[in-house]
Amino acid sequence: MDPLNLQFPDHFESPRLLIRCPQPGDGQVLYEAVCETLTQLREWPASLPWAVFEPSVQASENFCQQGHEAFATRRDLPLLLFHKATGTLVGASGLHRMDWAERRFEVGYWCRLSCQGQGYITEAVQAIAGFAENTLGAKRVECFSDERNASSRRVAEKAGFVLEAIQTRTLSSGAGHTYCVYALER
């Protein structure tokens, strides 16, 4: 099965959010959201390794341009989350490490600091999992969360994911990383 033959939209909505593929020109708003949230993002280097690097508008713009291309070629499906009423970038998510033959996807997410605690990410993850199942024919959507990241775990659980396992892996630094495997299966 060639994912390039699949036709699907690069955007969809949830009740409060426009969920869409990054576009060239989104770098500035992404940079602002990352800078606002950088301290919190850096708490989870195994889950968000890109956050250990110093952010810049250019790096954020490169991500948006490369993300747009990756979405078009179906190598990765990054998504930005915009509040429909205000246009504010709430956070980022996406479907990653896809196995198109098995119809298995991994969802990841982070929320801008000023938007945390308002249910936006749970809403987005539910909509993205629905998109994966209804539009992409997903049989399985996985979520991997750091065991200590209670907020991320709550999102997965509120979005209907089931905890399947808690595993430890050794990182390239030699440190152990314990993470939770959550899944939704059709």
C-alpha positions in Angstrom: 0.0 0.0 0.0 1.4 3.3 -1.1 0.4 6.1 1.3 1.1 8.7 -1.5 -2.0 7.3 -3.2 -4.2 8.2 -0.1 -6.1 11.4 -0.5 -7.1 13.1 2.8 -7.4 16.7 4.0 -4.5 18.5 5.7 -6.9 20.0 8.2 -9.9 19.2 10.3 -11.7 20.6 13.3 -12.8 19.7 16.8 -15.3 21.8 18.7 -12.8 24.6 19.7 -9.8 23.8 17.5 -8.6 24.0 13.9 -6.1 21.1 13.6 -3.9 21.5 10.6 -0.6 20.6 8.9 2.1 23.2 9.5 2.4 25.8 6.7 5.4 27.8 5.6 5.1 31.1 7.5 3.9 29.4 10.8 7.4 29.6 12.3 6.9 32.9 14.2 3.7 31.7 16.1 5.2 28.3 16.8 8.4 29.9 18.1 6.4 32.1 20.5 4.5 29.1 21.8 7.7 27.1 22.3 9.4 30.0 24.1 6.5 30.4 26.4 6.5 26.7 27.3 10.2 25.9 27.0 10.9 25.3 30.7 8.0 22.8 30.9 8.9 21.1 27.6 12.5 20.6 28.8 11.3 18.5 31.8 10.8 15.7 29.3 13.9 15.3 27.2 13.3 11.7 26.3 9.9 12.5 25.0 10.7 15.9 23.5 14.4 15.8 22.5 14.1 18.8 20.2 13.3 21.0 23.3 16.8 20.8 24.6 18.0 22.9 21.7 17.8 26.7 21.8 14.7 27.8 19.9 14.8 30.3 17.1 12.3 31.7 14.6 14.3 30.1 11.9 14.3 26.6 13.5 10.6 26.9 14.0 10.1 28.0 10.4 12.3 25.1 9.2 10.1 22.7 11.2 7.0 24.1 9.6 8.4 23.9 6.1 9.7 20.4 6.6 6.5 19.3 8.4 4.5 20.5 5.5 6.6 18.5 3.1 6.5 15.4 5.3 2.8 15.6 5.5 2.5 15.9 1.7 4.7 12.9 1.2 3.1 11.0 4.1 6.4 10.4 6.0 5.0 12.1 9.1 1.8 13.9 9.9 2.6 16.8 12.2 -0.3 19.0 13.2 -0.6 22.5 14.8 -3.6 23.2 17.0 -5.2 26.7 16.6 -8.1 28.0 18.7 -10.9 28.7 16.2 -12.2 31.8 17.9 -8.9 33.6 18.6 -6.4 32.1 16.1 -4.0 31.4 19.0 -1.6 28.5 18.6 -2.6 26.2 21.5 0.0 23.5 20.9 1.2 20.8 18.5 0.5 17.2 17.9 0.5 14.8 15.1 0.6 11.2 13.9 4.1 9.8 13.8 6.1 6.6 13.2 3.3 5.3 11.0 3.1 1.8 9.8 0.8 2.2 6.8 0.6 -1.5 6.0 -0.6 -2.3 9.5 -2.5 1.0 9.9 -0.7 1.8 13.1 0.1 5.3 14.2 1.6 7.1 17.2 0.1 10.3 18.5 2.3 12.9 20.3 1.3 16.3 21.8 2.3 19.3 23.8 0.4 22.3 25.0 1.3 26.0 25.2 1.7 27.0 28.8 -1.0 29.7 28.8 -3.5 27.1 27.3 -2.8 24.3 29.7 -5.5 22.9 32.0 -8.4 23.8 29.7 -8.9 20.5 28.0 -7.5 21.5 24.6 -5.1 18.7 24.2 -7.5 16.0 25.3 -10.0 17.5 22.7 -7.2 17.5 20.0 -6.1 13.9 20.8 -9.6 12.6 20.6 -10.1 14.4 17.2 -6.8 13.2 15.9 -7.5 9.6 17.0 -10.9 9.9 15.3 -9.2 11.2 12.1 -6.8 8.4 12.2 -9.5 5.8 12.5 -12.2 7.3 10.3 -10.1 8.9 7.6 -6.8 6.9 7.6 -8.3 3.5 8.6 -6.2 3.2 11.7 -6.4 -0.1 13.5 -4.2 1.1 16.3 -3.2 4.5 17.7 -0.5 4.5 20.3 0.7 7.1 22.8 3.9 6.9 24.7 4.1 9.0 27.8 6.9 9.4 30.3 5.8 7.6 33.4 6.3 10.7 35.6 4.4 13.0 33.3 1.0 12.9 35.1 -0.5 15.6 32.7 0.4 13.6 29.6 -0.9 10.4 31.1 -4.2 12.1 32.1 -4.6 13.3 28.5 -4.2 9.8 27.1 -6.6 8.3 29.7 -9.3 11.1 29.2 -9.0 10.6 25.4 -9.9 7.0 25.9 -6.5 5.3 25.5 -5.9 2.2 27.5 -2.7 1.7 29.5 -1.1 -1.5 28.1 2.4 -1.5 29.7 5.0 0.4 31.5 8.4 -0.2 30.0 12.0 0.9 30.5 14.5 1.5 27.8 18.1 2.7 27.9 18.7 6.0 26.2 21.9 6.9 24.3 23.1 8.7 27.4 23.0 5.4 29.3 20.2 6.6 31.5 17.0 4.6 31.9 13.7 6.0 30.7 10.4 4.6 32.0 7.4 5.2 29.8 3.8 4.2 29.6 2.3 2.6 26.5 -1.3 3.6 25.8 -3.3 2.4 22.9 -6.7 2.7 21.1 -7.6 -0.3 19.0 -10.4 -0.6 16.5 
